Amino acid sequence: MTFNTNWLKTPHAAMELGCSQNYLKRSRDTHGGILVGGVHYCLGTSHSAPITWNVDEIRKAWHQQAMMRTQMANETIKEL
């Protein structure tokens, strides 16, 4: 059996990603963010079970979002 280290509990994922635990939780799709359940995070089997986070996929999603913001900013500048 192999252990996938890309899936981390909230405190460890936040530390690895360089953000706060609250920011990470607010980034979920259920809270208006871009992180999708089952892809970027998984809820536990109970309300008190920890959320686990796919750090590699979150980095990809945040990078894509940043690239889109940059592209939109560049297009706005060109229009001016």
Backbone as a chain_set.jsonl record, in Angstrom:
{"seq": "MTFNTNWLKTPHAAMELGCSQNYLKRSRDTHGGILVGGVHYCLGTSHSAPITWNVDEIRKAWHQQAMMRTQMANETIKEL", "coords": {"N": [[0.852, -1.183, 0.0], [0.549, 2.212, -0.843], [1.193, 5.523, 0.288], [-0.218, 8.526, -0.462], [1.346, 11.458, -0.5], [0.525, 13.898, -1.399], [-1.97, 14.578, -0.517], [-2.972, 16.301, 2.157], [-3.711, 17.084, 5.607], [-5.543, 19.939, 6.805], [-3.885, 21.879, 8.419], [-1.242, 21.177, 7.656], [-1.365, 21.309, 4.87], [-1.94, 24.029, 4.465], [0.414, 25.158, 5.46], [2.265, 24.09, 3.649], [1.393, 25.291, 1.307], [1.699, 27.93, 1.854], [-0.229, 29.642, 2.979], [-2.989, 30.796, 5.019], [-4.93, 28.666, 7.174], [-7.601, 29.378, 7.254], [-7.895, 30.855, 4.863], [-7.472, 28.829, 3.009], [-9.691, 27.165, 3.514], [-11.748, 28.955, 2.868], [-11.387, 29.062, 0.178], [-12.696, 26.992, -0.985], [-15.156, 25.609, -3.248], [-17.684, 25.556, -2.148], [-17.723, 27.772, -0.628], [-17.531, 29.913, -2.272], [-15.115, 29.9, -3.606], [-12.45, 28.682, -5.809], [-11.663, 26.058, -5.53], [-12.407, 22.688, -5.99], [-14.528, 20.235, -4.662], [-13.52, 16.872, -4.106], [-11.633, 16.996, -6.07], [-9.738, 18.991, -5.402], [-9.988, 19.014, -2.669], [-11.094, 16.884, 0.021], [-13.799, 16.014, 1.986], [-14.156, 14.728, 5.312], [-15.487, 11.721, 6.862], [-17.225, 12.451, 8.832], [-18.644, 15.296, 10.569], [-16.685, 16.344, 12.208], [-14.381, 15.258, 11.234], [-11.148, 15.564, 9.671], [-10.498, 17.786, 6.889], [-8.991, 16.883, 3.872], [-6.396, 17.825, 1.604], [-5.427, 18.261, -1.766], [-2.482, 19.126, -2.523], [-0.799, 19.5, -4.795], [-2.671, 19.739, -6.937], [-4.063, 21.98, -6.086], [-2.099, 23.951, -6.259], [-1.821, 24.013, -9.046], [-4.382, 24.943, -9.793], [-4.442, 27.485, -8.571], [-2.335, 28.666, -9.93], [-3.336, 28.687, -12.571], [-5.492, 30.439, -12.186], [-4.113, 32.785, -11.509], [-2.738, 33.223, -13.895], [-4.87, 33.744, -15.638], [-5.85, 36.114, -14.475], [-3.667, 37.788, -14.938], [-3.613, 37.807, -17.747], [-6.088, 39.018, -18.267], [-5.613, 41.519, -17.113], [-3.544, 42.461, -18.742], [-4.9, 42.646, -21.195], [-6.732, 44.636, -20.568], [-5.028, 46.791, -20.143], [-4.014, 47.116, -22.734], [-6.302, 48.01, -24.032], [-6.561, 50.5, -23.003]], "CA": [[0.0, 0.0, 0.0], [1.316, 3.448, -0.894], [0.568, 6.697, 0.884], [-0.091, 9.69, -1.337], [1.678, 12.618, 0.324], [-0.075, 15.114, -1.945], [-3.187, 14.844, 0.242], [-2.571, 16.66, 3.512], [-4.712, 17.699, 6.464], [-5.577, 21.392, 6.663], [-2.721, 22.645, 8.902], [-0.058, 20.86, 6.87], [-1.578, 21.817, 3.512], [-1.794, 25.484, 4.517], [1.834, 25.451, 5.614], [2.924, 23.735, 2.393], [0.957, 26.232, 0.282], [2.044, 29.288, 2.262], [-1.423, 30.447, 3.226], [-3.626, 30.467, 6.294], [-5.938, 27.609, 7.133], [-8.885, 30.014, 6.929], [-7.911, 31.158, 3.432], [-7.627, 27.566, 2.302], [-11.089, 26.733, 3.658], [-12.599, 29.892, 2.122], [-11.149, 28.861, -1.252], [-13.528, 25.889, -1.49], [-16.298, 25.979, -4.083], [-18.856, 25.73, -1.288], [-17.581, 29.067, 0.023], [-17.318, 30.906, -3.313], [-13.77, 29.822, -4.147], [-12.237, 27.91, -7.04], [-11.26, 24.684, -5.25], [-13.543, 21.795, -6.219], [-14.579, 19.037, -3.828], [-13.19, 15.636, -4.801], [-10.456, 17.255, -6.911], [-8.774, 19.76, -4.617], [-10.146, 18.675, -1.254], [-12.077, 15.85, 0.349], [-14.333, 16.082, 3.333], [-14.087, 13.474, 6.047], [-16.719, 10.946, 6.986], [-18.088, 13.078, 9.828], [-18.485, 16.754, 10.643], [-15.448, 16.679, 12.913], [-13.231, 14.639, 10.556], [-10.363, 16.587, 8.974], [-10.514, 17.928, 5.436], [-7.678, 16.653, 3.281], [-6.188, 18.728, 0.484], [-4.49, 17.822, -2.792], [-1.619, 20.296, -2.642], [-0.355, 19.679, -6.183], [-3.789, 20.228, -7.754], [-4.37, 23.343, -5.644], [-1.085, 24.819, -6.872], [-2.177, 24.153, -10.464], [-5.577, 25.789, -9.891], [-4.061, 28.854, -8.233], [-1.502, 29.16, -11.029], [-4.248, 28.99, -13.685], [-6.237, 31.64, -11.828], [-3.196, 33.913, -11.616], [-2.476, 33.453, -15.314], [-6.064, 34.384, -16.202], [-5.877, 37.499, -13.995], [-2.613, 38.506, -15.654], [-4.06, 37.991, -19.126], [-7.152, 40.015, -18.26], [-4.992, 42.811, -16.838], [-2.816, 42.873, -19.95], [-5.891, 43.057, -22.2], [-7.279, 45.925, -20.117], [-3.999, 47.804, -20.395], [-3.972, 47.339, -24.18], [-7.473, 48.78, -24.413], [-6.381, 51.9, -22.566]], "C": [[0.889, 1.235, 0.0], [0.511, 4.587, -0.304], [0.839, 7.884, -0.017], [0.142, 10.933, -0.487], [1.126, 13.919, -0.227], [-1.331, 15.515, -1.195], [-2.802, 15.066, 1.695], [-3.757, 17.222, 4.29], [-4.513, 19.218, 6.421], [-4.333, 22.123, 7.188], [-1.47, 22.426, 8.058], [-0.179, 21.388, 5.437], [-1.389, 23.332, 3.486], [-0.322, 25.875, 4.631], [2.579, 25.197, 4.306], [2.61, 24.754, 1.294], [1.279, 27.684, 0.627], [0.854, 30.194, 2.453], [-1.998, 30.076, 4.589], [-4.629, 29.331, 6.102], [-7.301, 28.186, 6.754], [-8.983, 30.341, 5.446], [-8.14, 29.896, 2.621], [-9.084, 27.101, 2.35], [-12.038, 27.643, 2.887], [-12.453, 29.726, 0.616], [-11.968, 27.715, -1.833], [-14.712, 26.413, -2.3], [-17.551, 26.229, -3.257], [-18.848, 27.067, -0.564], [-17.229, 30.154, -0.991], [-15.94, 30.89, -3.946], [-13.683, 28.919, -5.367], [-11.889, 26.447, -6.79], [-12.482, 23.767, -5.22], [-13.426, 20.558, -5.322], [-14.324, 17.787, -4.661], [-11.983, 15.767, -5.718], [-9.368, 17.91, -6.066], [-8.851, 19.45, -3.128], [-11.179, 17.581, -1.098], [-12.507, 16.033, 1.792], [-14.213, 14.721, 3.988], [-15.452, 12.821, 6.162], [-17.665, 11.502, 8.031], [-17.804, 14.574, 9.851], [-17.15, 17.137, 11.28], [-14.202, 16.048, 12.285], [-12.466, 15.711, 9.786], [-10.627, 16.597, 7.467], [-9.106, 17.606, 4.963], [-7.609, 17.396, 1.959], [-5.151, 18.166, -0.464], [-3.622, 19.028, -3.173], [-1.181, 20.542, -4.083], [-1.456, 20.248, -7.069], [-4.185, 21.65, -7.366], [-3.376, 24.321, -6.252], [-1.412, 25.065, -8.346], [-3.356, 25.107, -10.631], [-5.237, 27.243, -9.596], [-3.2, 29.462, -9.331], [-2.381, 29.552, -12.223], [-5.012, 30.282, -13.413], [-5.349, 32.877, -11.963], [-2.893, 34.24, -13.07], [-3.67, 34.146, -15.979], [-6.159, 35.842, -15.762], [-4.851, 38.341, -14.736], [-3.028, 38.797, -17.085], [-5.142, 39.062, -19.196], [-6.583, 41.407, -18.01], [-4.259, 43.327, -18.062], [-3.777, 43.333, -21.045], [-6.503, 44.402, -21.847], [-6.299, 47.039, -20.404], [-3.916, 48.13, -21.887], [-5.13, 48.194, -24.649], [-7.327, 50.258, -24.035], [-5.419, 52.571, -23.498]], "O": [[1.864, 1.305, 0.748], [-0.717, 4.604, -0.394], [1.992, 8.209, -0.302], [-0.779, 11.409, 0.178], [1.25, 14.956, 0.425], [-1.722, 16.681, -1.234], [-2.362, 14.143, 2.381], [-4.692, 17.768, 3.704], [-3.447, 19.708, 6.046], [-3.766, 22.93, 6.451], [-0.727, 23.367, 7.778], [0.803, 21.86, 4.864], [-0.744, 23.859, 2.58], [0.13, 26.812, 3.973], [3.425, 25.996, 3.902], [3.459, 25.045, 0.452], [1.145, 28.568, -0.219], [0.911, 31.38, 2.13], [-1.529, 29.135, 5.23], [-5.106, 29.083, 4.995], [-8.064, 27.558, 6.02], [-10.03, 30.132, 4.832], [-8.911, 29.895, 1.661], [-9.64, 26.69, 1.331], [-13.02, 27.172, 2.314], [-13.301, 30.195, -0.144], [-11.941, 27.487, -3.043], [-15.202, 27.517, -2.064], [-18.392, 27.041, -3.643], [-19.845, 27.454, 0.044], [-16.692, 31.198, -0.62], [-15.619, 31.772, -4.742], [-14.695, 28.453, -5.89], [-11.824, 25.665, -7.739], [-13.459, 24.032, -4.52], [-12.372, 19.927, -5.239], [-14.836, 17.652, -5.772], [-11.378, 14.766, -6.101], [-8.229, 17.444, -6.022], [-7.865, 19.613, -2.41], [-12.028, 17.375, -1.965], [-11.683, 16.185, 2.694], [-14.174, 13.691, 3.314], [-16.442, 13.315, 5.623], [-18.812, 11.061, 8.109], [-16.85, 15.052, 9.236], [-16.559, 18.154, 10.917], [-13.089, 16.281, 12.756], [-13.068, 16.668, 9.298], [-10.934, 15.571, 6.861], [-8.131, 18.018, 5.592], [-8.618, 17.579, 1.278], [-4.118, 17.653, -0.034], [-3.988, 19.833, -4.029], [-1.192, 21.685, -4.542], [-1.201, 21.148, -7.869], [-4.596, 22.436, -8.219], [-3.761, 25.398, -6.71], [-1.294, 26.189, -8.834], [-3.339, 25.975, -11.504], [-5.699, 28.141, -10.301], [-3.323, 30.651, -9.628], [-2.195, 30.616, -12.813], [-5.162, 31.12, -14.303], [-5.792, 33.904, -12.477], [-2.802, 35.412, -13.435], [-3.483, 35.045, -16.799], [-6.503, 36.711, -16.562], [-5.132, 39.477, -15.118], [-2.822, 39.903, -17.583], [-5.116, 39.917, -20.081], [-7.024, 42.374, -18.63], [-4.346, 44.512, -18.382], [-3.496, 44.306, -21.745], [-6.765, 45.218, -22.731], [-6.69, 48.114, -20.858], [-3.764, 49.293, -22.259], [-4.975, 49.011, -25.556], [-7.901, 51.138, -24.676], [-5.114, 53.751, -23.328]]}, "num_chains": 1, "name": "protein.A"}
